[in-house]
Amino acid sequence: MGHLLGQEEESLSHITLAAVEAALQAGTLLRQGFGTHFSIQSKEGVHNLVTEYDHRSEKLIIDFLRKETPHAHFLAEESGLSKGNEEGVTWIIDPLDGTVNFAHKIPMFAVSIAAEKNGEVISAVVYHPLVHELFVAEKGRGSFLNGQKLTVSKVSTLPESILATGFPYNLIENPMQCIDHFVDILRLGIPIRRLGAAALDLAYTAAGRMEGFFEVSLAPWDCAAGKLLVEEAGGKVTSWDNLPFDIRSYRPILASNGFIHEACSSILSLSRTEP
C-alpha cells in the first residue's frame, strides 16, 4: 500500500485506509481476470453487462470492509443495500466500473469505493488497477494520486477545454435530450472523451487531465467517490442546471474545474422543443 500512498498514508483515517486496502485487493483480482475467459450476463438495457468478476470483486470488498467496520451499511451495484447499525458508515461500492470495457478486453476500468456518514461522503477511493493509479480523497483534506496532491485544471475557457461524457443504457430514448446536448457541445469544436467508466472520468477531472465531465444519469456507486475527488481537488459538481447534486438522485451531473462550469451549465440546461 505504501508505495501508492507515500507519506500521505500516515495521516489517513482508518476508514480511508480500509477503503484503499479493499480497492487494492479487488484491483489485483480484476487485473488477474482481465483478458481471461469468464461468464458474462446482460442486465436491463442495451450493453448493460455484468461479469463474474463484478460479483467476485464486490464480495471481496464487502467481506473485507465488514471485518474492518462491522457496524457499516453497504450500498453496492450488484447486491444493493444491506444495513448495519445506526452509528455505522455507509459504504458505496462499484466493484468494477467499466464492465463493458472489461468484458471486451478494453483496459479502462476501475474500482470505486466511498464512505458516507450523516449524509456526507467523507472518504473516496478510485483505483485503476492496470496502471496502478490510486486516487484518494478525504473530506476537508484534499485529493491525491499515488500520494501526490491533486488540483483541477486552470483552463478558464470552454474552447480550450477537453470534456468527458458517458451515455445511459436507454440512450435510444434520448433522456433529457442528452444526444442533442452532446451535439451542441461538439458543434463548438470541443473535444469530448468517452472512457466508459464514470469513476475515472471524475478522477481525471480531479487530476486536471480534463476540464469537465457530464452525464445524464448516474447511480450513487458511479459518482459518490468521484464527486468528492473533484471537490477536494478544487473543482465543482452540480446538476446540469447548476443546482446542488445529490448522489442518490440518478439525475444529470456536471463536474468541472469550476472555471468553465457556468459555460457548460448554460449549454446543458438549454430547454428544447420536442419535434
PELIN-V309029 format. One record per residue. RES is the residue in one letter. NEAR is the number of other ideal C-beta (glycine too) atoms within 12 Angstrom. Layout:
RES,NEAR / RES,NEAR
//
This chain:
M,28 / G,17 / H,13 / L,30 / L,30 / G,19 / Q,15 / E,30 / E,22 / E,13 / S,18 / L,32 / S,27 / H,19 / I,33 / T,43 / L,31 / A,31 / A,47 / V,42 / E,33 / A,43 / A,49 / L,35 / Q,33 / A,43 / G,38 / T,24 / L,33 / L,43 / R,26 / Q,18 / G,31 / F,30 / G,18 / T,17 / H,12 / F,25 / S,16 / I,24 / Q,17 / S,16 / K,18 / E,12 / G,19 / V,15 / H,21 / N,22 / L,29 / V,29 / T,35 / E,25 / Y,37 / D,39 / H,27 / R,25 / S,47 / E,40 / K,25 / L,32 / I,47 / I,35 / D,25 / F,31 / L,44 / R,24 / K,16 / E,27 / T,33 / P,17 / H,20 / A,37 / H,27 / F,37 / L,34 / A,40 / E,39 / E,30 / S,22 / G,17 / L,21 / S,20 / K,14 / G,21 / N,13 / E,12 / E,13 / G,23 / V,37 / T,37 / W,49 / I,47 / I,51 / D,47 / P,47 / L,50 / D,49 / G,42 / T,44 / V,30 / N,30 / F,38 / A,31 / H,18 / K,19 / I,18 / P,21 / M,34 / F,43 / A,48 / V,51 / S,57 / I,60 / A,49 / A,43 / E,33 / K,25 / N,13 / G,12 / E,22 / V,42 / I,31 / S,44 / A,54 / V,54 / V,54 / Y,48 / H,39 / P,36 / L,26 / V,21 / H,20 / E,33 / L,45 / F,51 / V,51 / A,46 / E,35 / K,26 / G,14 / R,23 / G,30 / S,42 / F,37 / L,34 / N,29 / G,25 / Q,22 / K,26 / L,37 / T,23 / V,38 / S,31 / K,17 / V,26 / S,18 / T,19 / L,29 / P,16 / E,21 / S,36 / I,29 / L,43 / A,41 / T,41 / G,38 / F,32 / P,30 / Y,23 / N,19 / L,23 / I,13 / E,16 / N,19 / P,21 / M,30 / Q,24 / C,30 / I,21 / D,22 / H,33 / F,28 / V,19 / D,27 / I,36 / L,17 / R,12 / L,22 / G,14 / I,29 / P,19 / I,30 / R,25 / R,27 / L,34 / G,30 / A,42 / A,48 / A,54 / L,43 / D,49 / L,54 / A,51 / Y,40 / T,53 / A,48 / A,38 / G,30 / R,30 / M,36 / E,42 / G,49 / F,54 / F,49 / E,44 / V,33 / S,30 / L,42 / A,33 / P,36 / W,44 / D,42 / C,48 / A,48 / A,53 / G,51 / K,47 / L,45 / L,52 / V,50 / E,38 / E,37 / A,39 / G,27 / G,41 / K,33 / V,47 / T,31 / S,31 / W,37 / D,23 / N,23 / L,17 / P,16 / F,37 / D,22 / I,36 / R,24 / S,22 / Y,22 / R,29 / P,34 / I,48 / L,46 / A,50 / S,44 / N,40 / G,32 / F,23 / I,37 / H,38 / E,23 / A,30 / C,44 / S,30 / S,20 / I,33 / L,40 / S,24 / L,19 / S,14 / R,17 / T,7 / E,8 / P,6
//
